Amino acid sequence: MRLDKYLKVSRIIKRRTVAKEVADKGRIKVNGILAKSSTDLKTDDIVEIRFGNKLLTVKVLEMKDSTKKEDAASMYEIVSETRVEEDV
């Protein structure tokens, strides 16, 4: 499944267009490698997303084409969530 679609379906990012923009700006890494929005995700991949001054690291547990709100959180496991100081 494409990275931008996975982020939307799992509700980590609410809109697919926003997920695409974040990925294309170089703020997402998959398994330590900079990822584009079209990167193909598999189960057990580690995804690092940088939101401003927050770094969210999640592990992909399962792939679904669509989910209900209650089931979305079961698609991933949060590995870490840390604050990152901005480089000035």
N, C-alpha and C positions, 0 to 999 in steps of 0.2 A: 504494500500500500504506500502511496506517496506520503511524504512527510507532512505536507500542508493539510491533506485530507485527514491523516491520523490525528493531528493536533486539534482539528475541528471536531471530529467524531468523539474523541476522548474528552472534549471540552476543556482542554488545557488552555486553548485560545478559542474564543467564541466564534470568530469569523474566519473562513478560509482565506479570504483576501488579506486579512491582517497577518495570518500565519505565513502566507507567501511573502509578504513584505518583510517580515522579521527575518525569515530565512535568507532572502536575497540580500539583506543588509549585512550578512555575516554574523548574526547573533546566535546561531544554532550550530551545535556540533553533534555528530552522531558517532559514537565510539571514538571520540577524540579528534575526528576529522571534520573540518568545516563542511557544512551541508547546504545544498540548494533545496528549494521547495519541491523539486522533483525527485529527490533522493528516495530510494526504495527502502522502506523499513521492514525489519523482520522481528520476530519475537526474540527477547533477551538482548536487544540493542539498548545501549545507554544513550539517552538524549539529554544534552545540556542546553538550556535556553536562558539567555540573558535578557531580563526585563529591567532596563534602567540600572538600578544599583542592586538588583537581586539576581542570584544565579540559582536556577531550579534544575536539579538533576533527577531524571526519572528513568525507570527501567520498563521497557515495553513487555507486558505480560501476554496480551492477546490482541488479535486483529478482528474487528467487526466492521461491516459496511455501514451499519447504522445502530444507534443505541438509544435507550431511554435515559433520561437524566440520572436515574438511580443507578443504572448499570455502567455509566461512563467511567466512574472512578475505579472499577475493577479491571479496566484495560491497562492500567499502569500502576507502578509502585514508586512512591517518592523516595529516592535514595538520599538526597540532601537538599536543603534550601538555605542558602547563605547570603548575607549581605556582602557586596563587593564595593570597595572604595573606588571611586572614579579616578582615572589617571588624568591629571591636569598638566 
